[in-house]
Amino acid sequence: MADISKMIDNGDLKTNVGSVLPFHDAVKAHEMLEGKLEHAKGRIVLKVVD
């Protein structure tokens, strides 16, 4: 994990995050994955901690 964190910090590793949802919206995130709900192109991230 430390290596990955270092790569992100250095800009060597980039991710495309399309949506960030609170953990209590996990069902909605799953529906987005299934194509039942539209979402921005990219990863769907569940935020666990504020």
N, C-alpha and C positions, 0 to 999 in steps of 0.2 A: 504494500500500500504506500509506503514512503516513496518508493521509486515512481509510482504513478502520480502521486501528489507533486513530486518534484518536476515531472514532465509537464503537468498542467501549469504549474507556476512559471516554468520556462517558456511556455507557449509551444512546446513540442507535441503536445497532445491536445486536440480540440474536440469538443462534442457539440452536437446540434440538439439543443433542448427546445422542444416545441411547446410543451405545457408543463407547468408545475402546479400540482394540486395538493391540498392538505390530506393527510392520511385518512381522515374520515370520508373522503371522496374516492376511496379505492374502487368502489363499484362503478363509479362514473369513469375512472381511468380504464377499467377493464372493458367497459362498453366502447370506449374510444379505440382500444386495441382491436376489438372485434369489428369495428367499422359501423357500429350502431349510432355513434355520435361523431361529429366532425371535430377535428383538432388541427392545430398548426403542424406542419411537417417537422419531424424530429422526434426525439425521445419524450416519453411521458414519465415525469418524475413525481414520486410521492414524497412530500415533505413530512418528515416524522417529528422533528423538533423545531420549535420557533426560535 
